[in-house]
């Protein structure tokens, strides 16, 4: 009986530890998932801010089917441009294109990571 009295608490402690590990692991996984979703929404918000702040480059944010229409509106809004204004717009477009690509790259990384972990 004495051996059983010492084994049962030990087994119970192992079971409680295993359950605590499971709960802790599930909680950490949920926190990572929530952070990934939050990060994705932050990236979309960043793109929206860029679009509003740099409306002269709004055509860069358009889907292919809307690109020509947006480009036409932009041309009507800003034409004619001086050479300096044109150069400024080209630099702005390049910077925004790089920012868009950075967001795409980060989103792609999160997607790859989620697929790797089966989410």
Secondary structure, DSSP 8 states (H G I E B T S, - for coil): -HHHHHHHHHHHHHHHHHHHHHHHHHHHHHHHHHHHHHHHHHHHHHHHHHHHHTGGGGGGGS-HHHHHHHHHHHHHHH-S--HHHHHHHHHHHHHHHHHHHHHHHHHHHHHHHHHHTT-
